[in-house]
Amino acid sequence: MSSISIIGTGNMARTIGARAIAGGNTVEVMGRDQSKAADLAKALGGGATTGEWGAVPAWDIVIVALLFDGVVPAVARYGDALAGKLIVDISNPFNSTFDGLAHHEETSIAQEVAKVAPAGATVVKAFNTVFRDVLENGRPDVFIAGDSAQAKADVGVFVKSLGLRPLDVGDLKMAHWLEGAGLLTVGLASHGVGHWDFALGTTEFLD
Protein backbone atom coordinates (compact mmCIF):
# COMPACT_ATOMS: atom_id res chain seq x y z
CA MET A 1 0.00 0.00 0.00
CA SER A 2 1.01 3.63 -0.43
CA SER A 3 0.64 6.91 1.42
CA ILE A 4 -0.34 9.89 -0.74
CA SER A 5 -0.93 13.60 -0.35
CA ILE A 6 -3.43 15.15 -2.76
CA ILE A 7 -3.17 18.85 -3.64
CA GLY A 8 -6.68 19.83 -4.71
CA THR A 9 -10.27 19.31 -3.66
CA GLY A 10 -12.09 18.89 -7.00
CA ASN A 11 -13.67 15.90 -8.70
CA MET A 12 -10.44 14.10 -9.58
CA ALA A 13 -9.05 14.65 -6.09
CA ARG A 14 -12.22 13.14 -4.66
CA THR A 15 -12.22 10.20 -7.08
CA ILE A 16 -8.54 9.30 -6.64
CA GLY A 17 -8.83 9.81 -2.89
CA ALA A 18 -11.88 7.56 -2.62
CA ARG A 19 -10.30 4.81 -4.69
CA ALA A 20 -7.07 5.15 -2.70
CA ILE A 21 -8.90 4.73 0.62
CA ALA A 22 -10.80 1.74 -0.76
CA GLY A 23 -7.46 0.21 -1.73
CA GLY A 24 -6.11 0.51 1.80
CA ASN A 25 -3.89 3.54 1.21
CA THR A 26 -3.29 6.50 3.53
CA VAL A 27 -4.52 9.86 2.19
CA GLU A 28 -3.86 13.50 3.08
CA VAL A 29 -5.87 16.29 1.41
CA MET A 30 -4.42 19.78 0.89
CA GLY A 31 -6.48 22.63 -0.56
CA ARG A 32 -6.37 26.42 -0.82
CA ASP A 33 -9.69 26.43 1.02
CA GLN A 34 -8.99 24.65 4.30
CA SER A 35 -12.68 24.01 4.95
CA LYS A 36 -13.11 22.30 1.57
CA ALA A 37 -10.05 20.17 2.26
CA ALA A 38 -11.43 19.20 5.65
CA ASP A 39 -14.84 18.40 4.15
CA LEU A 40 -13.25 16.18 1.50
CA ALA A 41 -11.09 14.35 4.05
CA LYS A 42 -14.18 13.74 6.17
CA ALA A 43 -16.14 12.50 3.14
CA LEU A 44 -13.33 10.14 2.16
CA GLY A 45 -13.18 8.62 5.62
CA GLY A 46 -10.68 5.85 6.21
CA GLY A 47 -8.54 8.06 8.40
CA ALA A 48 -7.94 10.68 5.67
CA THR A 49 -6.29 13.78 7.10
CA THR A 50 -6.00 17.44 6.11
CA GLY A 51 -2.76 19.30 5.48
CA GLU A 52 -2.16 23.03 5.27
CA TRP A 53 -1.84 24.56 1.79
CA GLY A 54 1.82 25.27 1.04
CA ALA A 55 3.15 23.24 3.97
CA VAL A 56 5.32 20.15 3.61
CA PRO A 57 3.05 17.26 2.51
CA ALA A 58 2.92 14.42 5.01
CA TRP A 59 3.65 11.76 2.39
CA ASP A 60 6.24 11.24 -0.34
CA ILE A 61 3.80 10.75 -3.24
CA VAL A 62 2.10 14.08 -3.97
CA ILE A 63 -0.71 14.04 -6.53
CA VAL A 64 -1.44 17.50 -7.94
CA ALA A 65 -5.14 17.31 -8.82
CA LEU A 66 -5.68 20.83 -10.15
CA LEU A 67 -6.76 22.34 -13.47
CA PHE A 68 -3.77 22.53 -15.78
CA ASP A 69 -3.22 26.27 -15.45
CA GLY A 70 -2.92 25.96 -11.69
CA VAL A 71 -0.45 23.09 -11.55
CA VAL A 72 2.85 24.86 -12.22
CA PRO A 73 1.97 27.88 -10.01
CA ALA A 74 1.01 25.53 -7.17
CA VAL A 75 4.26 23.57 -7.39
CA ALA A 76 6.20 26.85 -7.50
CA ARG A 77 4.23 28.10 -4.49
CA TYR A 78 5.03 24.96 -2.48
CA GLY A 79 8.70 25.34 -3.44
CA ASP A 80 11.09 23.60 -1.08
CA ALA A 81 8.15 21.97 0.73
CA LEU A 82 8.21 19.49 -2.17
CA ALA A 83 11.93 18.76 -1.95
CA GLY A 84 12.48 15.02 -2.21
CA LYS A 85 8.83 14.36 -3.06
CA LEU A 86 7.40 12.38 -5.97
CA ILE A 87 5.07 14.80 -7.78
CA VAL A 88 2.33 13.28 -9.94
CA ASP A 89 0.75 15.57 -12.54
CA ILE A 90 -2.65 14.34 -13.77
CA SER A 91 -3.72 17.42 -15.75
CA ASN A 92 -4.80 17.91 -19.36
CA PRO A 93 -3.99 21.30 -20.95
CA PHE A 94 -6.90 21.50 -23.39
CA ASN A 95 -7.67 24.71 -25.23
CA SER A 96 -11.01 26.46 -24.82
CA THR A 97 -12.64 24.53 -27.69
CA PHE A 98 -11.26 21.12 -26.61
CA ASP A 99 -9.77 20.47 -30.05
CA GLY A 100 -6.15 21.22 -29.28
CA LEU A 101 -3.61 21.63 -26.52
CA ALA A 102 -3.24 24.94 -24.71
CA HIS A 103 0.49 24.90 -25.44
CA HIS A 104 1.81 24.57 -28.97
CA GLU A 105 5.42 23.63 -28.41
CA GLU A 106 6.58 20.11 -27.66
CA THR A 107 6.30 20.33 -23.91
CA SER A 108 3.81 19.25 -21.27
CA ILE A 109 2.54 20.44 -17.93
CA ALA A 110 4.61 17.71 -16.28
CA GLN A 111 7.79 18.93 -18.01
CA GLU A 112 7.03 22.49 -16.95
CA VAL A 113 6.49 21.25 -13.38
CA ALA A 114 9.93 19.64 -13.48
CA LYS A 115 11.43 23.04 -14.31
CA VAL A 116 10.07 24.67 -11.15
CA ALA A 117 10.21 21.67 -8.80
CA PRO A 118 12.82 21.86 -6.02
CA ALA A 119 15.99 19.83 -5.86
CA GLY A 120 15.46 16.16 -5.21
CA ALA A 121 11.84 16.13 -6.39
CA THR A 122 10.82 13.82 -9.22
CA VAL A 123 7.88 14.27 -11.58
CA VAL A 124 5.62 11.64 -13.12
CA LYS A 125 2.68 12.06 -15.49
CA ALA A 126 -0.24 9.70 -14.86
CA PHE A 127 -4.03 9.32 -14.87
CA ASN A 128 -4.65 12.01 -17.52
CA THR A 129 -6.07 9.64 -20.15
CA VAL A 130 -8.82 8.34 -17.85
CA PHE A 131 -12.18 10.07 -17.51
CA ARG A 132 -13.32 10.59 -13.93
CA ASP A 133 -16.37 8.30 -14.15
CA VAL A 134 -14.26 5.50 -15.61
CA LEU A 135 -11.65 5.97 -12.89
CA GLU A 136 -14.39 5.86 -10.31
CA ASN A 137 -16.18 2.74 -11.56
CA GLY A 138 -13.95 0.92 -14.04
CA ARG A 139 -10.61 -0.84 -14.28
CA PRO A 140 -8.72 1.19 -16.88
CA ASP A 141 -5.04 1.08 -17.77
CA VAL A 142 -3.07 4.00 -16.34
CA PHE A 143 -0.22 5.28 -18.52
CA ILE A 144 2.85 6.62 -16.70
CA ALA A 145 5.73 8.78 -17.96
CA GLY A 146 8.78 9.91 -16.02
CA ASP A 147 12.56 10.08 -15.99
CA SER A 148 13.00 8.09 -12.77
CA ALA A 149 12.46 4.34 -12.97
CA GLN A 150 12.04 4.18 -9.19
CA ALA A 151 9.44 6.97 -9.18
CA LYS A 152 7.46 5.21 -11.90
CA ALA A 153 7.69 1.95 -9.98
CA ASP A 154 6.39 3.68 -6.84
CA VAL A 155 3.47 5.20 -8.75
CA GLY A 156 2.88 1.78 -10.29
CA VAL A 157 2.52 0.23 -6.83
CA PHE A 158 -0.06 2.88 -5.97
CA VAL A 159 -1.94 2.31 -9.24
CA LYS A 160 -2.04 -1.43 -8.59
CA SER A 161 -3.47 -0.79 -5.12
CA LEU A 162 -6.43 0.84 -6.88
CA GLY A 163 -7.05 -2.37 -8.80
CA LEU A 164 -5.73 -0.82 -12.01
CA ARG A 165 -2.88 -1.67 -14.38
CA PRO A 166 0.05 0.75 -14.69
CA LEU A 167 1.79 0.93 -18.08
CA ASP A 168 5.13 2.72 -18.44
CA VAL A 169 5.31 4.74 -21.67
CA GLY A 170 8.85 6.08 -21.23
CA ASP A 171 10.64 9.23 -20.14
CA LEU A 172 8.99 12.45 -19.00
CA LYS A 173 9.11 13.87 -22.53
CA MET A 174 6.41 11.32 -23.37
CA ALA A 175 4.07 13.33 -21.14
CA HIS A 176 3.52 15.61 -24.15
CA TRP A 177 2.10 12.69 -26.07
CA LEU A 178 0.05 11.51 -23.08
CA GLU A 179 -1.57 14.95 -23.06
CA GLY A 180 -2.25 14.46 -26.76
CA ALA A 181 -3.78 11.08 -25.94
CA GLY A 182 -6.00 12.82 -23.41
CA LEU A 183 -7.18 15.08 -26.22
CA LEU A 184 -7.75 12.00 -28.38
CA THR A 185 -10.12 10.56 -25.77
CA VAL A 186 -12.21 13.74 -25.93
CA GLY A 187 -12.40 13.46 -29.73
CA LEU A 188 -13.45 9.82 -29.48
CA ALA A 189 -16.06 10.62 -26.85
CA SER A 190 -17.52 13.33 -29.06
CA HIS A 191 -17.38 11.37 -32.33
CA GLY A 192 -16.30 7.76 -32.89
CA VAL A 193 -17.29 6.29 -29.52
CA GLY A 194 -20.06 8.74 -28.78
CA HIS A 195 -19.97 8.51 -24.97
CA TRP A 196 -17.55 8.98 -22.06
CA ASP A 197 -17.61 5.49 -20.53
CA PHE A 198 -14.38 4.17 -22.04
CA ALA A 199 -10.62 4.47 -21.66
CA LEU A 200 -7.59 3.95 -23.82
CA GLY A 201 -5.77 0.71 -23.11
CA THR A 202 -3.75 -2.13 -24.60
CA THR A 203 -4.68 -5.60 -25.76
CA GLU A 204 -1.98 -8.21 -26.28
CA PHE A 205 -2.24 -10.57 -29.23
CA LEU A 206 -0.19 -13.70 -28.62
CA ASP A 207 0.48 -16.50 -31.09
Secondary structure by P-SEA (a helix, b strand, c coil): ccccccccccaaaaaaaaaaaaabbbbbbbcccaaaaaaaaaaaccccccccccccccccbbbbcccccaaaaaaaaacccccccbbbbbccccccccccccccccccaaaaaaaaccccbbbbbcccccccccccccbbbbbbbcccaaaaaaaaaaaaaacbbbbbcccccaaaaaaaaaaaaaaaaaccccccccccbbbbbcc
